[in-house]
Amino acid sequence: MMAENFTSYFSVTLSFLILALLISTFRILREYERGVIFLLGRFYRVKGPGLIIVVPVVQQIVRVDLRTLVMDVPTQDVISRDNVSVKVNAVVYYRVVDPEKAINQVEEYHEATSQLSQTTLRSVLGQHELDEMLSQREVLNADIQRILDKQTDVWGIKVSNVEIKHVDLDESMIRAIARQAEAERVRRAKVIHATGEHEAAGKLAEAAKVLAREPGALQLRYLQTLTEIAGDKSSTIVFPLPTELTEWFQGNKKAGQ
């Protein structure tokens, strides 16, 4: 009786064990997943997507996600080339293009990419001045992306994009930038005013040459000025003296001498 019970118990246990082995043999990988298969500890091949077979005990599988991952780079303290301290953070978009390298060439590819992004961000931005950080983000993003993509290629990682999110300044630096911007606006206003004065002086010089060639035009200008003065609410009226009369007086004076 005990022997029969033991045999029955062993059969049930063996059946469950075989069923568990069969279940663990078949794996289903989604379209964006790949399975890195190891055979007795050695790399065998990459499988997926769909239904795959993994021999229990003999083979092991490591799942790898091939979708684009978004990684937020923590805020970094950066000293620019003109010795300004700023706080900068960014976001990095990357994905695994070679699952075998991502598993075998680096321990944790996500953590490794994060640390590399932080050091690269500080290194690249430290080579530029503050004005460039604020006005040339597209160029800086491209430089950081190119460096990261080159260094992570041996890990089977493709860095597709890098975006600098914020460049934070302290209050004193913000006030200094505001004063600089105000001084720049004043300088531009003075340059524009001086340019206008220069152009106006040139036009006046040309008008003077025309009036000098045509005495009648000068008389018309006198009459126009008289009309403008008469239309004003002024008690004083200035009458221009004709140039011909002035010349006549000058001629008589010379003749009397």
Backbone hydrogen bonds in HBPLUS format (Angstrom, degrees):
<---DONOR---> <-ACCEPTOR-->    atom                        ^
c    i                          cat <-CA-CA->   ^        H-A-AA   ^      H-
h    n   atom  resd res      DA  || num        DHA   H-A  angle D-A-AA Bond
n    s   type  num  typ     dist DA aas  dist angle  dist       angle   num
A0005-ASN N   A0001-MET O   3.00 MM   4  6.34 158.8  2.05 149.2 154.9     1
A0006-PHE N   A0002-MET O   2.92 MM   4  6.09 158.6  1.96 147.8 153.7     2
A0007-THR N   A0003-ALA O   2.95 MM   4  6.12 156.4  2.00 143.5 150.1     3
A0008-SER N   A0004-GLU O   2.90 MM   4  6.14 155.8  1.96 148.3 154.8     4
A0009-TYR N   A0005-ASN O   2.90 MM   4  6.08 160.4  1.94 149.0 154.4     5
A0010-PHE N   A0006-PHE O   2.87 MM   4  6.06 158.2  1.92 148.7 154.7     6
A0011-SER N   A0007-THR O   2.97 MM   4  6.12 150.4  2.06 141.6 149.7     7
A0012-VAL N   A0008-SER O   3.02 MM   4  6.27 159.6  2.06 149.4 154.4     8
A0013-THR N   A0009-TYR O   2.98 MM   4  6.18 162.0  2.01 148.2 153.5     9
A0014-LEU N   A0010-PHE O   2.86 MM   4  5.97 160.3  1.89 146.1 151.9    10
A0015-SER N   A0011-SER O   2.89 MM   4  6.05 149.3  1.99 142.0 150.6    11
A0016-PHE N   A0012-VAL O   2.99 MM   4  6.28 161.8  2.03 151.3 155.2    12
A0017-LEU N   A0013-THR O   2.93 MM   4  6.15 154.7  1.99 147.1 154.7    13
A0018-ILE N   A0014-LEU O   2.86 MM   4  6.07 160.1  1.90 147.5 152.7    14
A0019-LEU N   A0015-SER O   2.88 MM   4  6.08 158.8  1.92 148.8 155.2    15
A0020-ALA N   A0016-PHE O   2.86 MM   4  6.05 154.3  1.92 145.8 152.7    16
A0021-LEU N   A0017-LEU O   2.92 MM   4  6.16 153.1  1.99 145.6 153.2    17
A0022-LEU N   A0018-ILE O   2.90 MM   4  6.14 154.5  1.96 147.0 154.2    18
A0023-ILE N   A0019-LEU O   2.92 MM   4  6.15 155.5  1.98 146.3 153.0    19
A0024-SER N   A0020-ALA O   2.92 MM   4  6.13 159.7  1.97 146.4 151.8    20
A0025-THR N   A0021-LEU O   2.95 MM   4  6.04 121.3  2.30 135.2 150.2    21
A0025-THR N   A0022-LEU O   3.19 MM   3  5.01 138.2  2.38  90.6 102.6    22
A0054-VAL N   A0025-THR O   2.67 MM  29  4.82 164.6  1.69 146.2 151.8    23
A0027-ARG N   A0052-ILE O   2.93 MM  25  5.31 167.7  1.95 150.8 154.1    24
A0052-ILE N   A0027-ARG O   2.82 MM  25  5.31 164.2  1.85 156.2 161.4    25
A0029-LEU N   A0050-GLY O   2.83 MM  21  5.00 167.8  1.84 140.5 142.7    26
A0050-GLY N   A0029-LEU O   2.81 MM  21  5.00 173.9  1.81 138.3 139.0    27
A0033-GLU N   A0030-ARG O   2.99 MM   3  5.17 165.4  2.02 113.5 116.7    28
A0066-LEU N   A0032-TYR O   2.85 MM  34  5.33 169.6  1.86 173.7 172.4    29
A0034-ARG N   A0064-VAL O   3.02 MM  30  5.30 149.5  2.12 145.8 154.8    30
A0064-VAL N   A0034-ARG O   2.85 MM  30  5.30 149.2  1.95 158.0 164.6    31
A0035-GLY N   A0047-LYS O   2.74 MM  12  5.03 173.5  1.74 154.6 155.9    32
A0047-LYS N   A0035-GLY O   2.78 MM  12  5.03 165.1  1.81 148.3 151.5    33
A0036-VAL N   A0062-VAL O   2.89 MM  26  5.11 172.0  1.90 148.0 146.6    34
A0062-VAL N   A0036-VAL O   3.01 MM  26  5.11 143.1  2.15 131.3 142.8    35
A0037-ILE N   A0045-ARG O   2.83 MM   8  5.40 168.3  1.84 173.6 176.0    36
A0044-TYR N   A0037-ILE O   2.81 MM   7  5.46 163.6  1.83 156.7 152.3    37
A0038-PHE N   A0060-GLN O   2.84 MM  22  5.17 161.9  1.88 152.6 157.5    38
A0060-GLN N   A0038-PHE O   2.93 MM  22  5.17 150.7  2.02 141.7 150.9    39
A0039-LEU N   A0042-ARG O   2.66 MM   3  5.18 151.5  1.73 162.2 158.6    40
A0042-ARG N   A0039-LEU O   3.08 MM   3  5.18 165.7  2.11 111.7 113.6    41
A0040-LEU N   A0058-VAL O   2.91 MM  18  5.52 160.1  1.95 177.1 175.1    42
A0059-GLN N   A0055-VAL O   2.85 MM   4  5.26 157.3  1.90 160.6 161.3    43
A0058-VAL N   A0056-PRO O   2.64 MM   2  5.45 148.4  1.73  99.3  91.9    44
A0069-LEU N   A0094-TYR O   2.62 MM  25  5.43 166.6  1.64 177.6 172.7    45
A0094-TYR N   A0069-LEU O   3.08 MM  25  5.43 161.5  2.11 150.2 155.9    46
A0071-MET N   A0092-VAL O   2.88 MM  21  5.17 168.9  1.89 157.5 160.9    47
A0092-VAL N   A0071-MET O   2.83 MM  21  5.17 166.4  1.85 154.0 158.3    48
A0073-VAL N   A0090-ALA O   2.79 MM  17  5.17 149.7  1.88 141.8 149.7    49
A0076-GLN N   A0088-VAL O   2.70 MM  12  5.24 167.4  1.71 147.7 150.7    50
A0088-VAL N   A0076-GLN O   2.89 MM  12  5.24 162.9  1.92 150.0 153.4    51
A0078-VAL N   A0086-VAL O   2.86 MM   8  5.38 171.1  1.86 161.3 164.0    52
A0086-VAL N   A0078-VAL O   2.85 MM   8  5.38 168.1  1.87 162.8 166.9    53
A0080-SER N   A0084-VAL O   2.95 MM   4  5.24 166.8  1.96 145.1 144.4    54
A0083-ASN N   A0080-SER O   2.98 MM   3  5.16 144.7  2.10 116.5 115.1    55
A0081-ARG N   A0128-HIS O   2.91 MM  47  5.26 171.7  1.91 126.0 128.8    56
A0087-LYS N   A0168-ASP O   3.10 MM  81  5.07 163.4  2.13 142.1 147.3    57
A0168-ASP N   A0087-LYS O   2.82 MM  81  5.07 166.3  1.84 158.7 157.0    58
A0089-ASN N   A0166-HIS O   3.31 MM  77  5.74 152.2  2.39 145.7 151.8    59
A0165-LYS N   A0089-ASN O   2.94 MM  76  5.80 147.8  2.05 133.2 143.1    60
A0091-VAL N   A0163-GLU O   2.89 MM  72  5.37 151.2  1.98 147.6 157.1    61
A0163-GLU N   A0091-VAL O   2.97 MM  72  5.37 165.5  1.99 158.8 163.3    62
A0093-TYR N   A0161-ASN O   2.92 MM  68  5.18 173.4  1.92 156.9 156.1    63
A0160-SER N   A0093-TYR O   2.91 MM  67  5.73 136.8  2.10 140.6 153.8    64
A0161-ASN N   A0093-TYR O   3.40 MM  68  5.18 161.5  2.44 138.6 137.8    65
A0095-ARG N   A0158-LYS O   3.03 MM  63  5.47 146.5  2.15 138.4 148.5    66
A0158-LYS N   A0095-ARG O   2.90 MM  63  5.47 169.7  1.91 166.8 170.3    67
A0097-VAL N   A0156-GLY O   2.85 MM  59  5.48 162.4  1.89 151.8 157.1    68
A0098-ASP N   A0156-GLY O   3.24 MM  58  4.42 152.1  2.32 128.9 124.9    69
A0102-ALA N   A0098-ASP O   3.07 MM   4  6.29 162.6  2.10 156.4 162.0    70
A0103-ILE N   A0099-PRO O   3.14 MM   4  6.28 140.0  2.31 145.9 153.6    71
A0104-ASN N   A0100-GLU O   2.97 MM   4  6.03 163.7  2.00 150.0 155.3    72
A0105-GLN N   A0101-LYS O   2.82 MM   4  5.08 157.7  1.87 137.4 142.6    73
A0112-ALA N   A0108-GLU O   2.87 MM   4  6.03 163.8  1.89 160.0 165.5    74
A0113-THR N   A0109-TYR O   2.95 MM   4  5.94 156.5  2.00 139.3 145.3    75
A0114-SER N   A0110-HIS O   3.03 MM   4  6.22 150.8  2.11 143.1 151.4    76
A0115-GLN N   A0111-GLU O   2.99 MM   4  6.25 165.8  2.01 155.0 157.1    77
A0116-LEU N   A0112-ALA O   3.01 MM   4  6.13 160.6  2.05 146.8 152.6    78
A0117-SER N   A0113-THR O   2.92 MM   4  6.00 147.8  2.03 140.4 149.1    79
A0118-GLN N   A0114-SER O   3.12 MM   4  6.41 152.2  2.20 147.6 154.1    80
A0119-THR N   A0115-GLN O   3.18 MM   4  6.48 168.1  2.19 153.7 155.5    81
A0120-THR N   A0116-LEU O   2.96 MM   4  6.01 159.3  2.00 146.9 153.4    82
A0121-LEU N   A0117-SER O   2.94 MM   4  5.96 154.4  2.01 142.7 149.5    83
A0122-ARG N   A0118-GLN O   3.18 MM   4  6.45 162.8  2.21 149.2 152.5    84
A0123-SER N   A0119-THR O   2.98 MM   4  6.12 159.4  2.02 146.2 152.6    85
A0124-VAL N   A0120-THR O   2.91 MM   4  5.98 172.6  1.92 155.9 157.3    86
A0125-LEU N   A0121-LEU O   3.16 MM   4  6.09 166.7  2.18 146.8 150.5    87
A0126-GLY N   A0122-ARG O   3.02 MM   4  5.86 144.7  2.15 137.7 147.0    88
A0127-GLN N   A0124-VAL O   3.16 MM   3  5.56 158.1  2.21 109.5 116.2    89
A0128-HIS N   A0125-LEU O   3.13 MM   3  5.45 167.4  2.15 115.3 117.9    90
A0132-GLU N   A0129-GLU O   3.13 MM   3  5.40 122.7  2.47 101.5 115.2    91
A0133-MET N   A0129-GLU O   3.14 MM   4  6.55 149.2  2.24 147.8 156.8    92
A0133-MET N   A0130-LEU O   3.04 MM   3  5.07 117.5  2.45  96.3 112.0    93
A0134-LEU N   A0130-LEU O   3.07 MM   4  6.39 149.6  2.17 152.4 160.4    94
A0135-SER N   A0131-ASP O   2.95 MM   4  6.05 146.2  2.07 144.8 154.0    95
A0136-GLN N   A0132-GLU O   2.83 MM   4  5.10 148.2  1.93 138.2 142.6    96
A0140-LEU N   A0136-GLN O   3.18 MM   4  6.47 164.4  2.20 151.0 155.4    97
A0141-ASN N   A0137-ARG O   2.73 MM   4  5.90 162.0  1.76 156.5 161.5    98
A0142-ALA N   A0138-GLU O   3.09 MM   4  6.26 158.1  2.14 143.5 148.9    99
A0143-ASP N   A0139-VAL O   3.00 MM   4  6.29 154.1  2.07 147.7 155.0   100
A0144-ILE N   A0140-LEU O   2.98 MM   4  6.21 168.1  2.00 157.5 159.5   101
A0145-GLN N   A0141-ASN O   2.94 MM   4  6.08 163.7  1.97 149.8 154.9   102
A0146-ARG N   A0142-ALA O   2.98 MM   4  6.07 158.6  2.02 145.9 151.4   103
A0147-ILE N   A0143-ASP O   3.10 MM   4  6.32 162.3  2.13 150.2 154.4   104
A0148-LEU N   A0144-ILE O   2.96 MM   4  6.13 170.7  1.97 156.4 159.2   105
A0149-ASP N   A0145-GLN O   2.90 MM   4  5.96 162.9  1.93 148.5 153.9   106
A0150-LYS N   A0146-ARG O   3.11 MM   4  6.22 153.1  2.18 141.8 148.5   107
A0151-GLN N   A0147-ILE O   3.08 MM   4  6.32 159.3  2.12 150.6 155.8   108
A0152-THR N   A0148-LEU O   2.92 MM   4  6.01 152.2  2.00 155.1 162.0   109
A0155-TRP N   A0152-THR O   2.99 MM   3  5.22 147.8  2.10 105.0 115.1   110
A0157-ILE N   A0152-THR O   3.15 MM   5  5.33 163.1  2.18 148.9 146.2   111
A0156-GLY N   A0153-ASP O   3.08 MM   3  5.19 163.8  2.11 108.4 112.7   112
A0174-ILE N   A0170-ASP O   3.07 MM   4  6.38 152.3  2.15 150.7 159.2   113
A0175-ARG N   A0171-GLU O   2.99 MM   4  6.27 158.1  2.04 152.1 157.1   114
A0176-ALA N   A0172-SER O   2.98 MM   4  6.21 151.1  2.07 141.2 149.6   115
A0177-ILE N   A0173-MET O   2.91 MM   4  6.13 155.4  1.97 147.3 153.3   116
A0178-ALA N   A0174-ILE O   2.97 MM   4  6.22 151.1  2.06 143.0 151.2   117
A0179-ARG N   A0175-ARG O   2.93 MM   4  6.23 156.9  1.99 148.6 154.3   118
A0180-GLN N   A0176-ALA O   2.92 MM   4  6.16 153.9  1.99 144.4 152.2   119
A0181-ALA N   A0177-ILE O   2.86 MM   4  6.09 156.2  1.92 147.5 153.8   120
A0182-GLU N   A0178-ALA O   2.93 MM   4  6.18 155.6  1.99 146.9 153.6   121
A0183-ALA N   A0179-ARG O   2.91 MM   4  6.13 159.3  1.95 148.6 154.1   122
A0184-GLU N   A0180-GLN O   2.93 MM   4  6.15 150.0  2.02 144.3 152.9   123
A0185-ARG N   A0181-ALA O   2.97 MM   4  6.27 151.9  2.05 145.7 152.8   124
A0186-VAL N   A0182-GLU O   2.97 MM   4  6.27 158.0  2.02 150.3 156.1   125
A0187-ARG N   A0183-ALA O   2.91 MM   4  6.11 159.1  1.95 146.5 152.5   126
A0188-ARG N   A0184-GLU O   2.99 MM   4  6.22 159.6  2.03 147.9 152.8   127
A0189-ALA N   A0185-ARG O   2.95 MM   4  6.19 155.9  2.01 146.9 153.7   128
A0190-LYS N   A0186-VAL O   2.96 MM   4  6.23 157.6  2.01 152.2 157.6   129
A0191-VAL N   A0187-ARG O   2.95 MM   4  6.20 156.2  2.01 148.6 155.5   130
A0192-ILE N   A0188-ARG O   2.89 MM   4  6.10 159.5  1.93 149.9 155.3   131
A0193-HIS N   A0189-ALA O   2.91 MM   4  6.10 159.1  1.95 146.2 152.3   132
A0194-ALA N   A0190-LYS O   2.85 MM   4  6.02 162.4  1.88 149.5 154.3   133
A0195-THR N   A0191-VAL O   2.88 MM   4  6.03 154.2  1.94 145.2 152.7   134
A0196-GLY N   A0192-ILE O   2.93 MM   4  6.19 154.3  2.00 146.8 153.5   135
A0197-GLU N   A0193-HIS O   2.93 MM   4  6.23 155.9  1.99 149.2 155.8   136
A0198-HIS N   A0194-ALA O   2.93 MM   4  6.13 154.9  1.99 146.4 153.3   137
A0199-GLU N   A0195-THR O   2.99 MM   4  6.24 160.5  2.03 148.8 153.6   138
A0200-ALA N   A0196-GLY O   2.87 MM   4  6.04 158.2  1.92 148.5 155.1   139
A0201-ALA N   A0197-GLU O   2.88 MM   4  6.04 157.1  1.93 147.0 153.0   140
A0202-GLY N   A0198-HIS O   3.10 MM   4  6.34 152.8  2.17 143.6 150.6   141
A0203-LYS N   A0199-GLU O   3.04 MM   4  6.36 155.6  2.10 147.4 153.6   142
A0204-LEU N   A0200-ALA O   2.90 MM   4  6.17 157.3  1.95 150.7 157.3   143
A0205-ALA N   A0201-ALA O   2.94 MM   4  6.14 152.2  2.02 145.0 152.5   144
A0206-GLU N   A0202-GLY O   3.05 MM   4  6.32 154.5  2.12 145.2 151.7   145
A0207-ALA N   A0203-LYS O   2.89 MM   4  6.20 156.5  1.94 148.5 155.2   146
A0208-ALA N   A0204-LEU O   2.86 MM   4  6.08 153.9  1.93 147.3 154.3   147
A0209-LYS N   A0205-ALA O   3.11 MM   4  6.37 150.5  2.20 143.4 150.4   148
A0210-VAL N   A0206-GLU O   3.14 MM   4  6.47 154.2  2.21 147.0 153.5   149
A0211-LEU N   A0207-ALA O   2.97 MM   4  6.25 164.5  1.99 155.2 158.8   150
A0212-ALA N   A0208-ALA O   2.93 MM   4  6.06 146.7  2.04 142.2 151.5   151
A0213-ARG N   A0209-LYS O   3.19 MM   4  6.44 143.0  2.33 140.7 149.1   152
A0213-ARG N   A0210-VAL O   3.19 MM   3  5.29 126.5  2.49  96.5 109.6   153
A0214-GLU N   A0210-VAL O   3.15 MM   4  6.39 137.1  2.34 142.7 154.5   154
A0217-ALA N   A0214-GLU O   3.10 MM   3  5.38 129.5  2.37 103.6 116.2   155
A0218-LEU N   A0215-PRO O   3.06 MM   3  5.12 123.0  2.40  95.2 109.8   156
A0219-GLN N   A0215-PRO O   3.13 MM   4  6.54 148.6  2.23 146.4 154.7   157
A0220-LEU N   A0216-GLY O   3.02 MM   4  6.35 154.3  2.09 147.3 154.0   158
A0221-ARG N   A0217-ALA O   2.98 MM   4  6.22 144.5  2.11 138.8 148.7   159
A0222-TYR N   A0218-LEU O   2.97 MM   4  6.30 146.0  2.09 142.4 151.5   160
A0223-LEU N   A0219-GLN O   2.98 MM   4  6.33 160.3  2.01 151.3 155.7   161
A0224-GLN N   A0220-LEU O   2.98 MM   4  6.18 154.3  2.04 144.2 151.2   162
A0225-THR N   A0221-ARG O   3.00 MM   4  6.20 154.7  2.07 144.2 150.9   163
A0226-LEU N   A0222-TYR O   2.89 MM   4  6.20 153.5  1.96 149.9 157.7   164
A0227-THR N   A0223-LEU O   2.96 MM   4  6.23 153.3  2.03 146.8 153.4   165
A0228-GLU N   A0224-GLN O   3.06 MM   4  6.35 155.9  2.12 146.2 152.3   166
A0229-ILE N   A0225-THR O   2.96 MM   4  6.25 153.0  2.04 148.0 155.5   167
A0230-ALA N   A0226-LEU O   2.90 MM   4  6.09 159.8  1.94 150.1 155.7   168
A0231-GLY N   A0227-THR O   3.09 MM   4  6.26 144.0  2.22 142.5 151.2   169
A0232-ASP N   A0229-ILE O   3.09 MM   3  5.28 148.4  2.20 102.8 112.3   170
A0234-SER N   A0232-ASP O   2.90 MM   2  5.53 135.6  2.10 103.4  90.0   171
A0246-THR N   A0242-PRO O   3.22 MM   4  6.56 155.8  2.28 145.9 152.7   172
A0247-GLU N   A0243-THR O   2.93 MM   4  6.17 158.6  1.98 149.8 155.1   173
A0248-TRP N   A0244-GLU O   2.93 MM   4  6.19 148.1  2.03 143.5 152.5   174
A0249-PHE N   A0245-LEU O   2.99 MM   4  6.28 159.9  2.03 152.2 156.1   175
A0250-GLN N   A0246-THR O   3.03 MM   4  6.23 161.2  2.07 148.9 154.4   176
A0251-GLY N   A0247-GLU O   2.89 MM   4  6.11 147.0  2.00 141.9 151.1   177
A0252-ASN N   A0248-TRP O   2.98 MM   4  6.25 161.5  2.01 151.9 155.8   178
A0253-LYS N   A0249-PHE O   2.99 MM   4  6.12 152.6  2.06 147.2 155.0   179
A0254-LYS N   A0250-GLN O   3.16 MM   4  6.35 152.3  2.24 141.2 147.4   180
A0255-ALA N   A0251-GLY O   3.02 MM   4  6.28 151.1  2.10 143.9 152.5   181
A0256-GLY N   A0252-ASN O   2.94 MM   4  6.17 153.3  2.02 147.6 153.7   182
A0257-GLN N   A0253-LYS O   3.21 MM   4  6.39 143.2  2.35 136.9 146.0   183
